[in-house]
């Protein structure tokens, strides 16, 4: 039996979510009206998983989450509206230690609650068996452990000048991740210097309204440039490209230049942005020996079969180790297939990239 605590200031939301979970076997549910009451139930009910609204009176979701992680670390799934402000708040929640988030359907929730049923149930079940680790300030700890300080980001004008240079790409890094991905991406990207010579293409499972906020946040923290892919773009060294949510990122060539572009979701790829589709499209235009695939924390198996193909063709692959993954689904499938060249805890992934791709 999975004990779930629903914390939301809306009586209707509490009722709908409680009824939804009651209709599925294996759940015991209690509710709280705000963050302060949620903290009381945290200790009295001892839930296995908490669903937590972002915007609440008395104590908002971020403040409540911070207290939960300090007092009694428990897997938390944030409920977030699909707005730019909510996207920033949700990313902050993930940094504070939230397991994952669910985007509330637009319009009347009572009419659209079935849209989120399968996703919410799957994430609660995954959260119930996940290990809650002390991940706060992880990036700062990693920087100290590596013994280096990330170089300051070059001025915008200088970065633009570098990007305009006609540089032949020696290779491309392809990254796939899902649940737990934003903090993991922060850890890896913030450990890379501005001189990192390969572009990085990233498929992070996330709604369209969230990927822009993710790119802006990572760009503000890392020495390399991080952008959300808007339209067909010639990819450049020292830049990470986040696939726009709701669709996929694909790779193509125009003359001697390598481009990345957004593409509508395609049948056969159930998760979006799709890591599988990103890697397969890259293999159509770039030799496997010039590709490095990185598969990090996430539910399901997206990216595993494509990176297995990359591995078989002579490319190199990194799978995040189970000990640091929030959910070892995606990287675990790559490991089970025997197609991971390196199985590394999260803090070691950037270090391995710097060994394989020396910086000038």
C-alpha positions as CSV (number, residue, x, y, z in Angstrom):
1,X,0.0,0.0,0.0
2,X,1.4,3.4,-1.0
3,X,0.6,6.2,1.4
4,X,0.0,9.5,-0.5
5,X,-0.4,12.9,1.0
6,X,-2.2,15.5,-1.2
7,X,-1.3,19.1,-0.3
8,X,-3.4,21.7,-2.1
9,X,-5.4,24.7,-1.1
10,X,-8.2,23.9,-3.5
11,X,-10.9,21.7,-2.0
12,X,-11.9,20.6,-5.5
13,X,-8.4,19.6,-6.4
14,X,-8.0,17.6,-3.2
15,X,-11.3,15.8,-3.8
16,X,-10.6,15.0,-7.5
17,X,-7.1,13.7,-6.8
18,X,-8.2,11.7,-3.8
19,X,-11.0,10.1,-5.8
20,X,-8.7,9.4,-8.7
21,X,-6.2,7.6,-6.5
22,X,-9.0,5.8,-4.7
23,X,-10.2,4.4,-8.0
24,X,-6.8,2.7,-8.4
25,X,-5.8,-0.2,-6.0
26,X,-2.8,0.1,-3.8
27,X,-3.1,3.7,-2.5
28,X,-4.0,5.1,0.9
29,X,-4.7,8.8,0.7
30,X,-4.8,11.8,3.1
31,X,-5.1,15.5,2.3
32,X,-3.9,18.8,3.7
33,X,-5.2,22.3,2.9
34,X,-1.8,24.2,2.8
35,X,1.9,23.8,3.4
36,X,1.7,24.3,7.2
37,X,-0.9,21.6,7.5
38,X,1.1,19.4,5.1
39,X,4.1,19.5,7.4
40,X,1.9,18.4,10.3
41,X,0.6,15.5,8.3
42,X,4.2,14.7,7.1
43,X,5.0,13.5,10.6
44,X,1.6,12.1,11.7
45,X,0.8,10.2,8.5
46,X,4.3,9.5,7.3
47,X,3.5,9.4,3.6
48,X,5.5,7.5,1.0
49,X,4.8,10.2,-1.6
50,X,3.5,13.8,-1.4
51,X,1.8,15.7,-4.2
52,X,2.3,19.4,-3.6
53,X,0.7,22.5,-5.1
54,X,3.1,25.3,-5.9
55,X,0.8,28.3,-5.1
56,X,-0.9,28.2,-1.7
57,X,-1.6,30.7,1.1
58,X,0.2,30.6,4.6
59,X,3.1,28.5,3.2
60,X,3.6,28.1,-0.5
61,X,4.8,24.9,-2.1
62,X,8.5,25.9,-2.4
63,X,8.7,26.8,1.3
64,X,6.9,23.6,2.2
65,X,9.1,21.5,0.0
66,X,12.3,23.1,1.5
67,X,11.0,22.2,5.0
68,X,10.1,18.6,4.0
69,X,13.6,18.0,2.6
70,X,15.1,19.3,5.8
71,X,12.8,17.7,8.3
72,X,11.8,14.4,6.8
73,X,13.0,13.9,3.2
74,X,10.1,12.3,1.2
75,X,9.5,12.0,-2.6
76,X,7.5,15.0,-3.7
77,X,5.6,15.5,-7.0
78,X,4.8,19.2,-7.7
79,X,1.5,20.2,-9.3
80,X,2.2,23.1,-11.5
81,X,0.2,25.3,-13.9
82,X,1.5,25.5,-17.4
83,X,2.8,29.1,-17.3
84,X,6.2,30.7,-17.6
85,X,6.1,31.8,-13.9
86,X,5.1,28.3,-12.8
87,X,7.9,26.9,-15.0
88,X,10.5,28.9,-13.1
89,X,9.0,27.9,-9.7
90,X,8.8,24.2,-10.8
91,X,12.5,24.2,-11.8
92,X,13.4,25.8,-8.4
93,X,11.4,23.0,-6.8
94,X,13.4,20.4,-8.7
95,X,16.6,22.1,-7.5
96,X,15.3,21.9,-3.9
97,X,14.8,18.2,-4.2
98,X,11.3,17.5,-5.7
99,X,11.1,14.1,-7.4
100,X,9.2,15.3,-10.4
101,X,6.3,17.4,-11.4
102,X,2.9,17.2,-13.1
103,X,1.6,20.0,-15.3
104,X,-2.0,20.7,-14.5
105,X,-4.3,20.5,-17.5
106,X,-5.5,23.8,-18.8
107,X,-9.2,24.7,-18.3
108,X,-11.5,23.2,-15.8
109,X,-9.6,20.6,-13.9
110,X,-12.8,18.6,-13.1
111,X,-13.3,18.1,-16.9
112,X,-9.7,17.2,-17.6
113,X,-8.5,15.3,-14.6
114,X,-8.4,12.0,-16.6
115,X,-5.7,13.5,-18.8
116,X,-3.3,13.4,-15.9
117,X,-4.4,10.1,-14.3
118,X,-1.9,7.7,-16.0
119,X,1.0,10.1,-15.7
120,X,0.3,10.9,-12.0
121,X,-0.2,7.3,-11.0
122,X,3.0,6.2,-12.8
123,X,5.1,8.9,-11.2
124,X,3.7,8.2,-7.7
125,X,4.5,4.5,-8.0
126,X,8.0,5.4,-9.3
127,X,8.5,7.9,-6.5
128,X,7.4,5.4,-3.8
129,X,10.4,3.2,-4.6
130,X,12.9,5.9,-5.4
131,X,15.7,6.8,-2.9
132,X,15.6,10.3,-1.6
133,X,19.2,11.5,-1.6
134,X,20.7,14.7,-0.1
135,X,21.0,16.5,-3.4
136,X,20.8,20.1,-2.2
137,X,23.8,22.2,-3.3
138,X,25.1,19.2,-5.2
139,X,26.7,21.3,-8.0
140,X,28.7,23.3,-5.4
141,X,29.9,20.1,-3.8
142,X,30.9,18.6,-7.1
143,X,32.9,21.7,-8.1
144,X,34.7,21.5,-4.8
145,X,35.4,17.7,-5.3
146,X,36.7,18.2,-8.8
147,X,39.0,20.9,-7.5
148,X,38.2,23.4,-10.2
149,X,36.1,26.5,-10.5
150,X,33.9,26.9,-13.6
151,X,35.2,29.8,-15.7
152,X,33.1,32.9,-15.9
153,X,30.8,32.9,-18.9
154,X,32.3,35.0,-21.7
155,X,30.6,38.3,-22.5
156,X,27.6,38.0,-24.8
157,X,29.3,39.8,-27.6
158,X,32.3,37.5,-27.4
159,X,30.2,34.4,-27.4
160,X,28.3,35.6,-30.5
161,X,31.6,36.2,-32.3
162,X,32.7,32.7,-31.4
163,X,29.5,31.2,-32.7
164,X,29.8,33.0,-36.0
165,X,33.1,31.5,-36.7
166,X,33.0,28.7,-39.4
167,X,34.3,25.8,-37.3
168,X,34.1,22.2,-38.5
169,X,32.6,20.1,-35.7
170,X,34.9,17.3,-34.4
171,X,31.9,15.6,-32.7
172,X,28.6,16.0,-30.9
173,X,27.4,14.9,-27.4
174,X,23.8,13.6,-27.3
175,X,22.1,13.6,-23.9
176,X,18.8,11.9,-22.9
177,X,17.1,12.3,-19.5
178,X,13.7,12.5,-17.8
179,X,12.7,12.4,-14.2
180,X,15.4,14.0,-12.1
181,X,17.0,15.5,-15.3
182,X,17.1,19.2,-14.6
183,X,19.4,19.0,-11.5
184,X,21.4,16.3,-13.3
185,X,21.9,18.5,-16.3
186,X,22.9,21.4,-14.0
187,X,25.6,19.2,-12.4
188,X,27.1,18.1,-15.7
189,X,26.9,21.3,-17.7
190,X,28.2,23.5,-14.8
191,X,31.3,21.3,-14.7
192,X,32.2,22.0,-18.3
193,X,34.4,25.0,-19.3
194,X,33.4,27.6,-21.9
195,X,36.1,26.1,-24.2
196,X,34.3,22.7,-24.4
197,X,34.8,22.0,-28.2
198,X,31.7,19.9,-29.0
199,X,28.1,21.0,-29.1
200,X,25.7,19.2,-26.8
201,X,22.1,18.2,-27.9
202,X,19.7,17.5,-25.0
203,X,16.4,15.7,-25.0
204,X,14.8,16.3,-21.6
205,X,11.2,15.0,-21.2
206,X,9.3,18.2,-20.4
207,X,6.3,20.2,-21.6
208,X,6.8,23.0,-24.1
209,X,6.3,25.8,-21.6
210,X,9.0,24.5,-19.3
211,X,12.0,23.9,-21.6
212,X,12.7,27.6,-22.3
213,X,12.8,28.3,-18.5
214,X,15.2,25.3,-18.1
215,X,17.5,26.6,-20.8
216,X,17.6,30.1,-19.3
217,X,18.3,28.8,-15.8
218,X,21.1,26.5,-17.1
219,X,22.6,29.3,-19.2
220,X,22.7,31.6,-16.2
221,X,24.7,29.0,-14.2
222,X,27.1,27.4,-16.7
223,X,30.1,28.6,-18.5
224,X,28.9,27.2,-21.8
225,X,26.0,28.8,-23.5
226,X,22.6,27.0,-23.1
227,X,19.7,27.7,-25.4
228,X,16.3,26.3,-26.2
229,X,16.2,25.2,-29.8
230,X,13.7,27.5,-31.5
231,X,14.1,26.8,-35.3
232,X,16.6,25.2,-37.6
233,X,20.0,26.1,-36.1
234,X,23.6,25.4,-37.1
235,X,25.1,23.9,-34.0
236,X,28.3,25.3,-32.6
237,X,31.0,24.3,-30.1
238,X,30.6,25.5,-26.6
239,X,26.8,25.5,-26.7
240,X,24.2,23.1,-25.3
241,X,20.8,23.0,-27.1
242,X,17.7,22.0,-25.2
243,X,15.0,20.4,-27.3
244,X,11.7,22.3,-27.1
245,X,9.1,20.4,-25.2
246,X,6.0,18.9,-26.9
247,X,8.0,17.8,-29.9
248,X,11.4,16.3,-30.8
249,X,14.9,17.5,-31.9
250,X,16.3,16.1,-35.1
251,X,19.8,16.4,-36.7
252,X,20.4,17.2,-40.4
253,X,23.2,18.4,-42.7
254,X,23.3,21.4,-45.1
255,X,26.5,21.2,-47.1
256,X,29.2,20.7,-44.5
257,X,27.3,22.2,-41.6
258,X,25.4,20.2,-39.0
259,X,21.9,21.6,-38.0
260,X,19.4,20.8,-35.3
261,X,15.8,21.5,-35.7
262,X,12.5,21.0,-33.9
263,X,10.1,18.4,-35.3
264,X,6.5,17.5,-34.4
265,X,6.0,14.4,-32.3
266,X,6.1,11.2,-34.4
267,X,4.3,7.9,-33.9
268,X,6.6,5.3,-32.5
269,X,8.3,7.6,-30.1
270,X,6.1,7.8,-26.9
271,X,8.2,10.2,-24.9
272,X,9.0,13.8,-25.9
273,X,11.4,15.3,-26.6
274,X,12.6,11.9,-27.7
275,X,16.1,10.8,-26.9
276,X,15.7,7.8,-29.3
277,X,14.7,10.0,-32.2
278,X,17.5,12.5,-31.5
279,X,20.2,9.8,-31.5
280,X,18.8,8.0,-34.6
281,X,18.7,11.2,-36.6
282,X,22.2,12.1,-35.5
283,X,23.4,8.6,-36.7
284,X,22.0,9.4,-40.2
285,X,24.2,12.4,-40.7
286,X,27.2,12.0,-38.3
287,X,29.6,9.0,-38.1
288,X,29.0,7.1,-34.8
289,X,32.7,7.5,-34.0
290,X,32.1,11.3,-33.7
291,X,29.2,10.9,-31.2
292,X,29.0,10.4,-27.5
293,X,25.7,9.4,-26.0
294,X,24.9,10.2,-22.4
295,X,21.8,8.6,-20.8
296,X,20.9,9.9,-17.4
297,X,18.1,9.5,-14.8
298,X,14.6,8.9,-16.1
299,X,11.6,6.6,-16.1
300,X,11.1,4.2,-19.0
301,X,13.6,3.2,-21.7
302,X,13.8,6.2,-24.0
303,X,17.2,6.5,-25.7
304,X,18.4,3.0,-24.7
305,X,17.9,1.2,-28.0
306,X,19.2,4.1,-30.1
307,X,22.3,4.4,-27.9
308,X,22.8,0.7,-28.2
309,X,22.9,1.2,-32.0
310,X,25.4,4.1,-31.5
311,X,27.6,1.8,-29.4
312,X,27.4,-1.0,-31.9
313,X,28.5,1.3,-34.7
314,X,31.6,2.4,-32.8
315,X,30.3,5.4,-30.9
316,X,30.8,5.8,-27.1
317,X,28.2,5.8,-24.4
318,X,27.9,6.9,-20.8
319,X,25.1,5.6,-18.5
320,X,24.5,7.3,-15.1
321,X,25.1,4.8,-12.3
322,X,22.2,3.5,-10.3
323,X,23.6,4.9,-7.1
324,X,23.0,8.5,-8.2
325,X,20.0,8.3,-10.6
326,X,16.7,9.4,-9.2
327,X,15.1,6.7,-11.4
328,X,17.4,4.2,-13.1
329,X,15.0,3.3,-15.9
330,X,16.6,4.9,-19.0
331,X,20.3,4.4,-18.1
332,X,19.6,1.1,-16.5
333,X,18.2,-0.2,-19.8
334,X,21.3,0.8,-21.6
335,X,23.4,-1.0,-19.0
336,X,21.2,-4.1,-19.2
337,X,21.8,-4.2,-23.0
338,X,25.5,-4.2,-22.4
339,X,25.9,-1.0,-24.5
340,X,27.4,1.4,-21.9
341,X,31.1,2.1,-22.3
342,X,31.1,3.8,-18.9
343,X,28.7,3.5,-16.0
344,X,29.4,6.5,-13.9
345,X,27.9,8.3,-10.9
346,X,26.6,11.7,-11.8
347,X,29.6,13.7,-10.5
348,X,31.9,11.7,-12.8
349,X,30.1,12.2,-16.1
350,X,31.5,15.7,-16.9
351,X,35.0,14.5,-15.9
352,X,34.7,11.6,-18.3
353,X,33.5,13.9,-21.1
354,X,36.6,16.1,-20.5
355,X,38.8,13.0,-20.8
356,X,37.3,11.9,-24.1
357,X,36.9,15.5,-25.5
358,X,40.0,17.4,-24.5
359,X,39.5,21.2,-24.3
360,X,41.9,23.6,-26.0
